[in-house]
Amino acid sequence: EDDVTFARSVAIVLADAIERAQSEEILRQSRQELELRIQVRTQELSSANRALQAEVVERVRAEDSARGLLLISQQLTRSLDPDELLGELVRESMRLVGAQGGCAGLRVPEGLAIRKLFTEGRELEAEYLWPPGAGLAGWVLENRELYAAPDALGDAQIDPAFRDRFGIWSAICLPILDSQEAVIGFFELHNS
């Protein structure tokens, strides 16, 4: 009988130890699952936060562009002086895209001509004329579409004297078209 009592006592202690070990294993597995779920949720929240931050940046950029276009529109309705209108177009476009310089000009019988150039916050007197096919402006006069020169030093179309004089390392030139799609002017942005 003592042996039976002893065996029962050992069985009870062993059952308690097995239950405790099983409970500890269940608890350990639960902790691991919880830690994994926390990591997954943290990654999801971080990803959502990055997406929201990118959306905020894009919305701010869009609002800034809309304000810039509104300002250009307001300026265009205030003045009938073409040089003033072109100057405002270049200044505001430079601000919107972060360009360091730019110019704009009108069609003349010989091609496209400018009177001013904007660079690093300064307005410079600059009389230039590009006949059809010459320089970026002459190219847009002939082709009536945008010309981009991301590497102005290696671009064969850009006027090298103009490029070197004003330190242009990249440029984009856009035609200004009338209602019949004829080129009546252009504007160019530099180093953005």
C-alpha positions in Angstrom: 0.0 0.0 0.0 2.9 2.4 0.7 4.1 1.6 -2.8 0.7 2.4 -4.3 0.5 5.7 -2.3 4.0 6.6 -3.3 3.3 5.7 -7.0 0.1 7.8 -6.8 2.0 10.7 -5.3 4.7 10.5 -8.0 2.0 10.3 -10.7 0.3 13.4 -9.2 3.6 15.3 -9.1 4.4 14.1 -12.6 1.0 15.1 -13.9 1.4 18.6 -12.3 4.9 18.9 -13.9 3.6 17.8 -17.3 0.6 20.2 -17.1 2.9 23.0 -16.0 5.3 22.2 -18.9 2.4 22.1 -21.3 1.1 25.4 -20.0 4.5 27.0 -20.2 4.8 25.7 -23.9 1.4 27.1 -24.7 2.4 30.4 -23.1 5.7 30.5 -24.9 4.0 29.8 -28.3 1.4 32.5 -27.5 4.1 35.0 -26.8 5.9 34.1 -30.0 2.6 34.5 -32.0 1.9 37.8 -30.3 5.5 39.0 -31.0 5.1 38.0 -34.6 1.7 39.7 -34.9 3.2 42.8 -33.3 6.1 42.8 -35.8 3.7 42.3 -38.8 1.4 45.1 -37.5 4.3 47.4 -36.9 5.5 46.9 -40.5 2.0 47.5 -41.8 1.7 50.7 -39.8 5.1 51.9 -40.9 4.2 51.2 -44.5 0.9 53.0 -44.1 2.7 55.9 -42.4 5.3 56.2 -45.3 2.4 56.1 -47.8 0.6 58.9 -45.9 3.7 61.0 -45.7 4.3 60.6 -49.5 0.7 61.5 -50.1 1.1 64.6 -47.9 4.2 65.6 -49.9 2.4 65.1 -53.2 -0.6 67.1 -52.0 1.6 70.0 -50.9 3.3 69.9 -54.2 0.0 69.9 -56.1 -1.3 72.7 -54.0 1.9 74.7 -54.6 1.5 74.0 -58.4 -2.1 75.1 -58.3 -1.1 78.3 -56.4 1.6 78.9 -59.0 -0.8 78.5 -61.9 -3.3 80.8 -60.2 -0.5 83.4 -59.7 0.5 83.1 -63.4 -3.1 83.4 -64.4 -3.6 86.5 -62.2 -0.4 88.0 -63.6 -1.5 87.3 -67.2 -4.8 89.1 -66.7 -3.1 92.2 -65.1 -0.8 93.1 -67.9 -0.9 93.3 -71.6 2.9 93.9 -71.9 4.3 90.7 -73.5 7.7 91.1 -71.9 6.2 91.4 -68.5 4.0 88.4 -69.1 6.9 86.3 -70.4 9.0 87.4 -67.4 6.3 86.3 -64.9 5.8 83.0 -66.7 9.5 82.2 -66.5 9.9 83.4 -62.8 6.9 81.4 -61.6 7.8 78.3 -63.7 11.3 78.4 -62.3 9.9 78.5 -58.8 7.5 75.6 -59.4 10.1 73.3 -60.8 13.1 74.5 -58.8 15.0 75.7 -61.9 18.0 78.1 -61.5 17.4 80.0 -64.6 15.2 80.5 -67.7 14.2 82.8 -70.5 11.2 83.4 -72.8 10.8 85.1 -76.1 8.5 85.8 -79.0 8.4 85.0 -82.7 10.0 87.6 -84.9 10.4 87.4 -88.7 13.9 85.9 -88.3 13.0 83.3 -85.7 12.6 83.4 -81.9 14.1 86.2 -79.8 14.6 87.1 -76.1 15.4 90.3 -74.4 15.9 89.1 -70.9 17.3 86.0 -69.1 16.6 85.0 -65.5 19.4 83.3 -63.6 20.0 82.7 -59.8 17.4 85.3 -58.9 18.7 88.0 -61.2 17.1 89.5 -64.3 19.7 90.1 -67.0 19.4 92.0 -70.3 20.1 89.4 -73.0 19.4 90.0 -76.6 19.4 86.7 -78.5 17.8 85.5 -81.7 17.5 81.9 -82.8 16.6 81.3 -86.4 14.5 78.2 -87.3 16.5 75.0 -86.4 19.2 76.8 -84.4 19.5 76.2 -80.6 16.7 74.8 -78.6 14.3 77.7 -79.4 14.9 77.2 -83.2 14.2 73.5 -82.8 10.9 74.1 -81.0 10.0 76.7 -83.7 10.4 74.1 -86.4 8.9 71.1 -84.5 6.3 72.8 -82.3 7.0 70.4 -79.4 9.0 70.3 -76.2 12.7 69.8 -76.4 14.6 68.4 -73.3 18.3 68.6 -72.9 19.1 66.8 -69.6 22.8 66.9 -70.4 23.4 70.3 -72.1 27.1 69.8 -72.4 26.6 66.7 -74.6 23.6 68.0 -76.4 24.2 68.9 -80.1 21.1 71.1 -80.4 21.8 73.7 -77.7 23.6 76.9 -78.6 27.1 76.3 -77.0 27.9 80.1 -76.7 24.5 80.7 -74.9 25.0 77.5 -72.7 28.6 78.5 -71.7 27.8 82.2 -71.1 25.0 81.3 -68.6 26.3 78.1 -67.1 23.5 75.9 -68.4 23.9 72.2 -67.6 20.3 71.1 -68.3 17.4 72.7 -70.1 13.9 72.2 -71.3 12.4 74.4 -74.0 8.6 74.6 -74.7 6.8 76.3 -77.5 4.0 78.8 -76.9 1.3 78.0 -79.5 -1.6 80.1 -80.8 -5.1 78.7 -81.4 -3.9 77.5 -84.9 -0.9 75.7 -83.2 1.6 78.1 -84.8 4.6 78.9 -82.6 4.2 82.5 -81.3 6.9 82.2 -78.6 8.7 79.9 -76.3 10.0 79.6 -72.8 13.0 77.7 -71.5 14.0 76.6 -68.0 17.6 75.9 -67.0 19.3 73.7 -64.4 16.4 72.0 -62.6 
